[in-house]
Amino acid sequence: MKSDAARIRPAIAADFPAILALNAALVHFLSPLDAARLRLLHAQAAYHRVAEIDGGVVAFLLAFREGAAYDSPRGTMHFLRHRTRQPVHLAIADGLDFEIVTTLDATPMD
């Protein structure tokens, strides 16, 4: 019997192929991601979770602590409190569909 309820759990290396597939399907909204980059981001993340339905990964979340910075195709991403040097979109994903909930606008970080 299939369930619509998602289970949220910590991401593990075995989830990486599914995470990469999800990212690739929405790369026009996200940054390109390969296996090496995912391993690096996973190691830096303060919070890396997946949502799973019927044993399959349907969404993922990477979150970083205040003061974190990482390189991206759009340049280095810096976060400090509710500020960032570039706009960042926060979204809720439902499989391959998603809804942008809010955007953190770029603000000076003196």
C-alpha positions, -999 to +999 in steps of 0.1 A: +000+000+000+014+034-010+015+063+014+014+100+007+030+108+041+067+119+038+092+108+064+120+134+071+153+119+080+190+127+079+206+124+045+232+097+040+256+089+012+232+063-002+207+091-009+232+111-031+221+095-065+185+105-058+195+140-046+216+145-077+186+134-099+162+158-081+187+186-085+193+178-122+156+178-129+153+214-115+188+227-124+173+257-142+160+269-107+190+256-087+227+255-091+244+226-109+255+198-086+278+169-091+287+141-067+319+158-055+302+190-048+273+173-030+298+155-007+315+188+001+281+206+008+270+176+029+301+178+050+297+216+055+259+216+062+245+221+096+214+203+086+210+180+056+177+161+054+157+142+028+120+136+025+111+100+016+078+085+004+075+047+001+113+044+003+121+069-024+137+103-018+114+130-031+130+161-017+161+173+001+172+203+022+207+216+029+210+243+055+242+261+067+250+279+099+253+316+102+286+328+088+288+299+064+301+305+029+304+282-001+312+286-038+284+284-063+281+291-100+267+325-091+297+333-069+305+327-032+274+325-011+277+342+023+251+341+050+249+363+081+217+365+101+190+373+076+214+388+051+231+375+020+252+390-008+229+374-034+192+368-035+183+333-022+150+317-029+135+295-002+110+269-015+089+240-005+093+210-029+066+184-038+085+159-059+096+178-089+071+207-083+080+235-059+066+267-046+089+297-037+079+307-002+102+337+002+133+353-011+162+367+009+171+399-009+208+408-013+219+433+013+253+448+022+273+427+046+298+452+061 
